[in-house]
Amino acid sequence: MTSVWTGDCVQRELGVQIESVGGSLMDVKDLVGLALRRNPKRAHLLVSRVLAKHVPTVPSLAIAAGLLLGAMVAERLAGLLEHSPELRSAAEAFAASLRSADGPLHEKPALLELRKTLTALATSHPGVVTIGYAETATGLGRLVAESIGSYYIHSTRHSALGSRPVAAFEEGHSHATSHRLLPAEDPWLRRGGTVVLVDDELSTGSTIINTIRELHRLMPQREYIVAALVDLRAAGDRERFDELSGSLGATISVVALSSGRINLGPDILPRCEEFIAALPAAPPSPAAELGSITFLAMGTEEVAPISSDRFGNNHAVRVHESLGSAAAIAARVRAAFAGRSPEEVLVLGTEEFISLPLAVAHALDTDFPVRFSTTTRSPIVALDRPDYAIASSVGFTSHDATEDGPGPRFAYNLSRAGFRFGTIIVMPEPGTDPAVLSGTGSITEALSAICGDVVVVLLPAASPAAAADNFRQGPHAPHQ
């Protein structure tokens, strides 16, 4: 952990207490800091240091976190209740790399070695269905699915023409609550199988319970494995999982990099509102020279149309497409720099579109130092101080077609006192109309005010029908 924990401010001012419990592979404070939400349903936000959602992160660190969680799932699939020495060693190496993440990590020899170790722990479970949660854990879920060699689909809030939702569930505390599943091929579940549910954190577990009930209604399963970076459920919430397991006649187990406890204290919501109201108004930002904006449109002769994981993808097809697409996109970006070696580069995914932008960031990180992050719907209070997890916020209008319509979107920690990225490479959803990415209130306008150059990578999108074709190409597609 760094010398100043990025949750100290919230802990001190509002009395929010968080700690690990025995048996955890990692200290929860190594993995998360704390911030405050602008959300009447929940005051606090766990801000992950490895998810690359709210905190720009070294790409290989974010990838290692997902693969490590996948290795834990693989052990549970094998029926192991105790971690293997190889897994424990990998977790220790990951924790050591994380503690040095604020230092000179660009060479990353330890992370490269860790990646080899985690790749060696990969398994193959083509009959398993892995589901990631939008928007935060779509990339994390994909990494877990890659580690265990399973079919993968993530929930979505996007409006997708030509697709039919087969299931829906609610995330009560979220800023946007409704999730849908849009598999392009039916059947995509098999009766009596195993489903892995991946989220970044477990607080009460209510979203997981809602999902399991809906999936079991759709197609009863033998086993559900829940995987999260952090598990902070209280004892009563853990009992709810046991009760659900008994009522459904299905095994429900949980794996997490860290398990712990969080104590919010009484009246956390009104106390949070009072604290936010008492904050001094942010001084107006000095007028900054706007950075340049460049659009790189990649045609189908350069990269195959991207098949979104929201429609479901088989492991073999998914990995092949991802590696080829990431390499082609990275090559095009390198060419755009025309031999320059830009400093302080950020690759920015957008909302649910995380996994391919992360792979591109990782490919570029061999050429120059790169960090990776993504945009989000969540409105969060920003305070530029070392003991708080969100230093800055930039807002803009949404450009995706979603079921709940347009609204504000945000990106966090892209600048702070004395620092800004030189280049931000934005990767919107494949198929996005470039017209909605420009102009007043747009993402490119907002980013050009806080960096030197904005590069927008435009990608072709595959239709849901193409995703169904990918499903059928897999040798062991899940089936009824």
N, C-alpha and C positions, 0 to 999 in steps of 0.2 A: 504494500500500500504506500502511496505517496505520503510525504511528511504531513500534509494537510489533507484531511479527508473532505471530499466535496459534499458531505452531508452534515458537516459540523454546524453550519449556520442554522439549518432547519432543526437540528437536534437541540441546539442551545436556545433558539428563540421560541420554538413551539413545543419542545419537550418530546419530540418524536425519537423513540429509542429503537435501535435495530442491532441485532447480534446474531451470530451463528450458533448452531447447536452442535453437540458432539456427533461425530461421524461424517461431517461435511468434508468433501474433498478440498474446499477452498473457503477462505474467510469471505463472508458476504460483503464486507466493506471493501474488499479488493475488487469486487465485481460491480458495485453500484454506488452512486452518490444519491443525494436527495435534492429535489426542487419542489416548487409549489405550482399547482395547477390553477388555471382560471376555469374551474369546473365546479358547479354546485353539488355534484355527486361525490367528489373525492378531492381532498385538499392536497395530498402529497403525490409525488411522482418518483418512483424509483428510476434513476437515470443510469442505464447500463454503460459501462466503460468498454464493453466488448461487442455490443450489438451493432454498432455503427448506425444508429438511428438518430440520436440526438447529440452524440459526441463524435466528431471526426476521428477516425481510428485507422491505425496501420492495417491495410487489407489482410495481410497474413495473420494478424492477431484475431480479427473477426472470423476468418475462415477456421482457424484452429479452435476457437470456442465452439463452433457448430460441429466440427468433426469430433471433438472431445465428448460433446453431449451425445453424438451419434454412437460413439464407442460404448457409452454407458447403456444406451438403448440396446445395443447388440448383446451386451452381457445379460441384460434382462430377458431378451428373446431366447437366449441360450439357457435360461433358467437359473442363472447365477445370482445369488443374493449378496455375495461378497465381491468387492472389486479385485481384479487381478493385479499382480505386481506391476505388469506392463501399464495398466491404466493408471494406477497410482503414480508411477514414475512420470507418465505423460502429464498428469495433472500438476505435479510439482514443477515440471519444466514450464508449463503454461503459466502458473502463478508467478514464477520467477521472471518470465518475460513480461508479464503484465505489470509487475512492480517497477520494471525499468522502462515502461512504455513512454514516459515523459522525458526520457533521456535520449542519447544518440542511438536510436534503434534502426537507422536506415539500412545498415548492412545486414542485420537480422540473422546472423548465423545460427543462433539458438532456435529461432522460429523456423528456419528452414529444416533444421534437424528434427524439430518437433513435428513438422508437417510430414516428414518421411515416416516417423513413428506412428502417427495417427492414420496415415494411408495404409500402413501395414496392418492396422487393426480393423480395416474395412471388411465388411461381410456382404453376403448376397441373400436377400430375402424378397424375391420378386412377387411373392404372393401377399406380402404385407402392404397395407395402405397407410401412407403417412400424410397427415393433414397439418398444414401450418395456418396460423391465424393472421388475418389482415388487421391492420396493415403492418403492424410492427414485426411480426415473426415470419413473414413470407420467405425472407432470405434464410433465416435460421432453420426453418422447416426444410427447405431445399437442401441445406448442408447435411442435416440429419438423414434425409432420404438418400443422399449420395453415399453417406457413410455406411448405411445398412443395405444399400442396393434395392430400394423398394420403389413402388409406384408413388407418385407425389401429386398432390393437389392442394391449393390453398383457398381459404375462404375469401370472399371478395365483397366489396361494396360497389363495384363497377356495374354499369349497365351494359350488358353484352348482347348485341343483336344476334339472333340465330341460336341462342342457347336457352335452355330451360332449367331453372333451379330445381334440384331434387331434394334439397334440405335447407333449412334456415334455422338460426338460433340467435339468441340475444346475449350481448355483453353489457350487463347493466350499468357498470361504472364508467364505461367508455364515453368519449365525447361524441362518437357516432356508434350506435349500439347494434345495428342489424348486420348480420353476416349471412351470406348465401353460398351454397356450393353449386358449381356449374360444370359438372363433368361432361365432356363432349361425347363420351361413349357410355352406353348403358347396356348391360350391368357393369358397374365398376367396383362393387363390393361383392365379396363371396360370403355366404352364410357360414357362421361359425369360424370366422377368420380372426385376424389380429389387426387392430388399428392403432397407430401411434399418433398422438396429438401433441403438437409442439407449440409452446408459447414462450415468451421471454421471461415471464414471471407468473407465479401463482400467489395470489393474495388471499382470496376466499375460496377460489376454485369453482365459483358459481357458473362461469362461462363453460368450463369443462363439463360440469354436470349437465348443463343444458344441451351441450353437444352430444354427450353420450346418450342421453335419453332420446334425442332426435335420431341419431344413427341407429340405435337399437330398435326404434320403431320402424325404421326403414329396412334394416336387415340385421337381425340379432348376431352379435359377435361373441366369440369365445373369450377374447382378451382385449383389454385396452391398456396401453402403456402411455402415460403422460410424461412428457419430457420438458423441462424448463431450466433456464439458467439459474433461477433463484426460486426457492419454495419457502414462502413465509406464512403458510396457512396456520391458523390457530388450531388447538386440539379439537374444538368442536367441528371445524371445517374438515379436518382429517376423518373424523367419525362419520361425516356425511358421505365421504367416498366409500367407507366400509359398508354403510347402510345401503348405498346405491348398488354396490357390488352384490350384496346379498339379495336385494329385491330383483335384480336382473338375472342373477345366476351367471355372471361374467366376472372374470378376474380384472381388477383395476389396480395398477401399481404406478408409482411415481418415481422418476429419477431426476436429479437436479445437481448442478455443479456445487451448489451451496444450499443448505437448509437452515432456516433460522426463525427468529421471532421478531415481530414489530409491535411496538406499543405506541399508539397514537395519543393516548391520554384522552380526557373528557373534552367534549365540545370542540373537536379539532376544526370543524368547518367554520364556525363563527370566529374562532381565534385566528384562523388563517386569513379570513376576510379582513379582520382588524389589522393584522400585520401588513397585508398588501396595501390597505388604504392608507396606512401611516408612512409608506415608503415615499421618499422625496421624488418629485417628478424628474424624469430623466432629462438632462439638459439637451437642447436641440443639437443634432449632429451638424458639425460644420459641413458646408457645401463641399462635396467631393467631385473631382473630375471623374466622369463616368468612364468605365472601361469599355473596350471594344466588344462587340458581339458578332460571333462568327457561327454560321450554320453549316454543319457537315452532313449532307444528305447521302446516305448509303443506299444504293440500289440493290436489286436482287442479284445482279451480276457480281456484287462484292460480298454479300452476306445473305444467307437464306432467310426467308420471312420467319420472324420470331414467334414461336408457339408459346403462348402464355401458360404458366403453371396453373392459372385459375381454371383452365379447362382440363387439367390432368395430363401428365406425361409419364411415359415409361422410363425406367432408369437408363437403359442402354441408349435409347434415342436422345434422351435429355442430356446426358453427359457428352455425347458426340456433338450435338448441336451447340452446346454451351462452349466447349473448348474451341471449336472452329469459329464460332461467332465472336468470342472474346478476342481471339488472335487477330481476326480480320479487322475488328473495330480498333484494337490497339494499334495495329499497323497504320490505319488511316489517320489516327490521331497523331502518331509520331510524324507522319509525313506532313501534317498541318503545321507542326512546329518547325519544320524545315531546318533541322539540324541544331536548333536551339536546345538548351537544357533548362527548361523553366524551373523556377524554384517555388516551393510552397504550392503544390498542385493538389486540388481537391476534385475527386470524382463524386458527383452528386446524383444518386438515384432519386426516383420520385415515387413517394407513397408505397404502393404495393410492388413496384418494379425495383427489386433489390438484387436478386441473385446474379443476373447477367452484368449489371453495372459493377458489382463487387468483383466479379471475375475479370472485367476489363481493368479495374483499378489495380488488381493484383498483377496482371500482365504488364501494365505500365510501370509498376513499382520496381521493375528490374532496370529501368532506364533513368529514373529520377525519383526523388522522394515523393510519395503520394499518400494522401489520406482519403478515407471514404466515409460518406455519410448519406443520409436520405432526407427528403422532405416529409412533412407530417401534417395531420389535421390538428394535432393537440395544441391548444393555447396554453403556454407556460410562462410564468413570470421569470424574467431575466434579471440577474444581478451580477455585475462584473466584479466578483471577489473570489479568491482562491478556495474558500470554504463552502462554495455553493456550486451546484453542478451545471447550471445554465448561465453562461456569461453574456450571451447576446441573442437577439431574435431578429429575423427579417421576415416580413409578411408579404403575401402576394395573393392574387386571385387564382382559384383552381382552374386547371385546364383539362381535367379528365371528365368524361361522361360517367357520372355516378348515379346510383338509384336515388340518393337524397338530394341531388341537384348541386349547383355550384356553391362555393363558400370559400372562406379564407383558408390559406395554407401557410405553413411556416417552415423555416430552416433555422437550426440553432447552432450556436458556438462556431459560427463561420468567421467571426471577428471578435476581437477583444482589445483592450487598451494597448496600443503599440503594435498590434499585429493584424494583418489581413492576408488572405491567400492571393498569390499572384495570378493564378489561373484557376477557374472553376469550370470543369467539364460536366455539363448537365446532360443526363440521359432520361428524357421523358419516355412514357409508354410507347412502344412501337406502334406506328400508325397515327401518332398525334399530328394534327394539322399544325404546321408551323405558324399559321396566322394567329393562333390562340396563345402562342408563346411570346408574342411581342406586343408592344404598346403600353399604354398607361395601366399601371397596376399589375403588369405581367411578371412572371418569374425572371425573365431576362432583364427587365428594367430594374427590379429589386437587386439582383445579384451584381449588375454592372456598377451599382453605387458602392459596393463593398469589396471589389477586387479589380485587378488590372485588365483581365481578359475573361470573357465568357465564351465558351465553346459549346454549342448545342449539337448533339449527335442524334440525327433523325434516322430511325430504323423502320424497315417494312414489317408489317404484322401479318401473321398467318391467321386464317379464319378458324372458328371453332371446328369446322369440318376438317381442316388440315390437322388440328389437334387430334381428332378422332382417328385419322389415318395413322398418326404417330402411335396412338394407343394400340392399334391393330398390328403394328410392326413389332411390338414387343413379344418375345418368345413365351413369356409367362404372365400375360395380363391377368389382373384380378378378375374373378368371375363369380357368378352366383352358384 
